[in-house]
């Protein structure tokens, strides 16, 4: 009997949009009062300053409108779980654009406001089924909006690392969607059913080739919290550090995911 096909995860477009806007609002509120000195502080992202990071967060939303302005592809050509792995290809150009935008925008708050305006206008004008020409191929608009939760949650964490006093919270819907998408990316990158990865309360996936688990406690189990998972998946922390800090529990000979991470960086 052939193995059962994995069910493709679906997302409620209205809930995804609400999650994106909620996380974006939390960021805007936090950065609105930053001083020029704070905006000039370094981040953990190489030579990026806080100002560059804020500009990039605005770009995460304005990208939706920019893609909607392009001609619509004739047919779908990508899959949502493939998106995180494709981001690295465009990373240098995206970083350069963020720095350029930061230099050209004296008021970061105004840039964030304009990005949200373009985002909401694009969603109001186009149906969720409208195809966008993305780096991973043609994706429906509704799927691409899911990727914005990853961008916002990851960079909220980057801001918190650069300015711990901000303590920007994480919207539950945005954190959940980002966690699920990155978990599904792992399952695509390492197909199989010998290892169960648990990220409560948002996601459980099976991955890694080997004997298939069918009943009882799986022989290979990885469990972690959502933020640690997102940091592992995006290269903000590494496997050995997370294990040493007891942020990850891993049991079984196929529970070492260090060779599969990060999924995007």
C-alpha positions as CSV (number, residue, x, y, z in Angstrom):
1,X,0.0,0.0,0.0
2,X,1.5,3.4,-0.9
3,X,2.1,5.9,1.9
4,X,-0.7,8.3,2.6
5,X,-0.3,11.7,1.1
6,X,0.4,14.5,3.6
7,X,-2.5,16.9,3.9
8,X,-1.7,20.4,2.7
9,X,-2.2,22.9,5.5
10,X,-4.7,25.7,4.8
11,X,-5.0,29.1,6.4
12,X,-8.0,31.3,6.9
13,X,-7.3,34.5,4.8
14,X,-9.3,36.8,7.2
15,X,-7.4,35.5,10.2
16,X,-4.1,35.7,8.5
17,X,-4.7,39.3,7.5
18,X,-5.8,40.2,11.0
19,X,-2.7,38.5,12.5
20,X,-0.4,40.4,10.1
21,X,-2.0,43.8,10.9
22,X,-2.0,43.0,14.7
23,X,1.7,42.2,14.7
24,X,2.5,45.2,12.5
25,X,0.6,47.5,14.9
26,X,2.6,46.2,17.9
27,X,5.8,47.0,16.0
28,X,4.6,50.5,14.9
29,X,3.6,51.3,18.5
30,X,7.0,50.3,19.8
31,X,9.2,52.0,17.3
32,X,7.1,55.2,17.1
33,X,8.9,56.8,20.0
34,X,12.5,55.7,19.2
35,X,15.1,58.4,19.3
36,X,17.7,59.0,16.6
37,X,20.2,57.4,18.9
38,X,18.1,54.3,19.3
39,X,17.5,54.1,15.6
40,X,21.3,54.2,15.1
41,X,22.0,51.2,17.4
42,X,23.3,48.0,15.9
43,X,21.3,44.8,15.5
44,X,22.3,41.1,15.4
45,X,21.8,41.3,11.6
46,X,25.4,42.0,10.5
47,X,25.8,45.7,9.7
48,X,22.1,46.6,10.0
49,X,21.1,49.4,12.3
50,X,17.7,49.5,14.0
51,X,16.7,52.1,11.4
52,X,17.5,49.6,8.6
53,X,15.5,46.9,10.4
54,X,12.5,49.1,10.8
55,X,12.7,50.0,7.1
56,X,12.8,46.3,6.2
57,X,9.7,45.6,8.4
58,X,7.8,48.2,6.3
59,X,9.1,46.5,3.2
60,X,7.5,43.2,4.4
61,X,4.1,44.8,3.9
62,X,4.7,47.0,0.9
63,X,6.0,44.0,-1.0
64,X,2.4,42.8,-1.3
65,X,1.3,45.9,-3.2
66,X,4.4,45.8,-5.4
67,X,3.8,42.2,-6.4
68,X,0.1,42.9,-7.1
69,X,1.2,45.7,-9.5
70,X,3.1,43.1,-11.6
71,X,1.3,41.1,-14.3
72,X,-0.4,38.1,-13.0
73,X,1.2,34.7,-13.8
74,X,-0.8,32.4,-16.0
75,X,-0.7,29.5,-13.5
76,X,0.4,28.6,-10.1
77,X,4.1,27.5,-9.9
78,X,5.1,27.4,-6.2
79,X,4.1,25.9,-2.9
80,X,3.9,27.9,0.3
81,X,6.3,25.6,2.4
82,X,9.0,26.2,-0.2
83,X,9.0,30.0,0.4
84,X,11.4,30.0,3.4
85,X,14.1,28.1,1.6
86,X,13.9,30.5,-1.4
87,X,14.3,33.7,0.6
88,X,18.1,33.5,0.9
89,X,18.5,34.0,-2.9
90,X,17.1,37.5,-2.7
91,X,18.5,38.4,0.7
92,X,21.4,40.7,-0.5
93,X,19.2,42.8,-2.7
94,X,16.5,43.0,0.0
95,X,19.2,44.1,2.6
96,X,20.5,46.8,0.2
97,X,17.1,48.1,-0.5
98,X,16.3,48.3,3.3
99,X,19.5,50.3,3.9
100,X,18.7,52.6,1.0
101,X,15.2,53.2,2.2
102,X,16.4,53.9,5.7
103,X,18.8,56.6,4.4
104,X,16.1,58.2,2.2
105,X,13.3,58.2,4.8
106,X,13.8,60.7,7.6
107,X,10.6,59.6,9.3
108,X,10.4,55.8,9.8
109,X,6.9,56.1,11.2
110,X,5.7,57.7,8.0
111,X,7.2,54.8,6.0
112,X,5.5,52.2,8.1
113,X,2.2,54.1,7.7
114,X,2.5,54.1,3.9
115,X,3.5,50.4,3.8
116,X,0.3,49.5,5.7
117,X,-1.8,51.7,3.4
118,X,-0.4,49.9,0.4
119,X,-0.9,46.5,2.0
120,X,-4.6,47.1,2.9
121,X,-5.3,48.6,-0.5
122,X,-3.8,45.6,-2.3
123,X,-5.9,43.2,-0.2
124,X,-9.0,45.2,-0.8
125,X,-8.5,45.4,-4.6
126,X,-7.4,41.8,-5.3
127,X,-9.0,38.4,-4.4
128,X,-7.0,35.9,-2.3
129,X,-6.7,33.7,-5.4
130,X,-4.9,36.3,-7.4
131,X,-1.5,34.9,-8.3
132,X,1.7,36.7,-7.4
133,X,5.1,36.3,-9.1
134,X,7.3,35.5,-6.1
135,X,10.8,34.2,-5.7
136,X,9.4,30.7,-5.2
137,X,7.1,30.9,-8.2
138,X,3.5,31.9,-8.6
139,X,1.7,31.9,-5.3
140,X,-1.9,33.0,-4.5
141,X,-2.1,36.3,-2.7
142,X,-3.7,34.6,0.4
143,X,-0.7,32.3,0.7
144,X,1.8,35.0,0.3
145,X,0.2,37.0,3.1
146,X,1.0,34.0,5.4
147,X,4.7,34.5,4.7
148,X,4.3,38.0,6.1
149,X,3.7,36.5,9.5
150,X,7.2,35.0,9.4
151,X,8.8,38.3,8.4
152,X,7.0,40.2,11.1
153,X,7.5,37.7,14.0
154,X,11.2,37.2,13.1
155,X,12.0,40.9,12.9
156,X,10.0,41.7,16.0
157,X,12.3,39.3,17.7
158,X,15.3,41.0,16.1
159,X,14.0,44.4,17.4
160,X,13.6,42.9,20.9
161,X,17.2,41.6,20.8
162,X,18.5,45.1,19.7
163,X,16.3,47.0,22.2
164,X,15.3,44.7,25.0
165,X,13.5,47.5,26.9
166,X,10.9,47.5,24.0
167,X,9.5,44.1,25.0
168,X,7.3,44.0,21.9
169,X,4.7,41.2,22.3
170,X,3.8,38.6,19.7
171,X,0.3,38.4,18.4
172,X,-0.9,34.8,18.9
173,X,-2.2,34.5,15.4
174,X,1.0,35.7,13.8
175,X,3.2,33.6,16.0
176,X,1.1,30.5,15.2
177,X,1.1,31.0,11.5
178,X,4.8,31.6,11.4
179,X,5.4,28.5,13.5
180,X,3.3,26.3,11.3
181,X,4.8,27.5,8.0
182,X,8.3,26.9,9.2
183,X,7.4,23.5,10.6
184,X,5.9,22.5,7.3
185,X,9.0,23.7,5.5
186,X,11.0,21.2,7.7
187,X,8.7,18.4,6.7
188,X,9.2,19.3,3.0
189,X,12.9,19.6,3.3
190,X,13.3,16.3,5.2
191,X,10.3,14.1,4.1
192,X,9.6,11.0,6.2
193,X,7.9,9.9,9.3
194,X,10.5,8.6,11.7
195,X,10.8,11.8,13.8
196,X,8.0,13.9,15.3
197,X,8.6,17.6,15.9
198,X,6.3,19.2,18.4
199,X,6.0,22.9,18.8
200,X,3.1,23.4,21.2
201,X,0.5,24.8,21.0
202,X,0.8,25.4,17.3
203,X,2.3,22.6,15.3
204,X,3.3,18.9,15.1
205,X,5.0,17.5,12.0
206,X,6.6,14.3,11.1
207,X,9.9,14.3,9.1
208,X,13.2,12.5,8.4
209,X,13.5,9.2,6.5
210,X,13.5,6.0,8.5
211,X,11.1,3.5,10.1
212,X,7.6,4.9,10.2
213,X,6.0,5.4,13.6
214,X,2.4,4.2,13.8
215,X,1.4,3.8,17.5
216,X,2.4,4.9,20.9
217,X,5.3,7.2,21.8
218,X,7.4,7.9,18.8
219,X,11.0,6.7,19.1
220,X,12.4,10.1,17.8
221,X,10.9,13.2,19.3
222,X,11.9,16.9,19.2
223,X,10.0,19.4,21.3
224,X,10.5,23.2,21.6
225,X,8.6,26.4,22.1
226,X,7.5,28.6,19.2
227,X,10.1,31.4,19.5
228,X,13.0,28.9,19.9
229,X,11.7,27.1,16.8
230,X,11.5,30.3,14.8
231,X,15.0,31.3,16.0
232,X,16.4,27.9,15.0
233,X,14.6,27.9,11.6
234,X,15.9,31.4,10.8
235,X,19.5,31.1,12.1
236,X,19.0,33.3,15.1
237,X,20.2,30.5,17.3
238,X,21.8,27.1,16.6
239,X,20.9,23.6,17.6
240,X,23.7,23.0,20.1
241,X,23.0,26.3,21.9
242,X,19.3,25.6,22.1
243,X,20.0,22.1,23.5
244,X,22.5,23.4,26.1
245,X,20.0,26.1,27.2
246,X,17.3,23.4,27.6
247,X,15.2,25.2,25.0
248,X,15.0,22.0,22.9
249,X,14.3,18.5,24.1
250,X,15.4,15.8,21.6
251,X,15.3,12.0,22.1
252,X,16.1,9.2,19.6
253,X,18.9,8.6,17.1
254,X,17.1,10.5,14.4
255,X,16.2,13.5,16.6
256,X,19.3,15.6,15.7
257,X,18.0,18.3,13.4
258,X,21.3,20.3,13.3
259,X,22.0,19.3,9.7
260,X,18.7,20.6,8.5
261,X,18.7,24.0,10.2
262,X,18.4,26.8,9.6
263,X,15.6,26.7,7.0
264,X,16.1,30.3,6.0
265,X,18.8,32.8,6.8
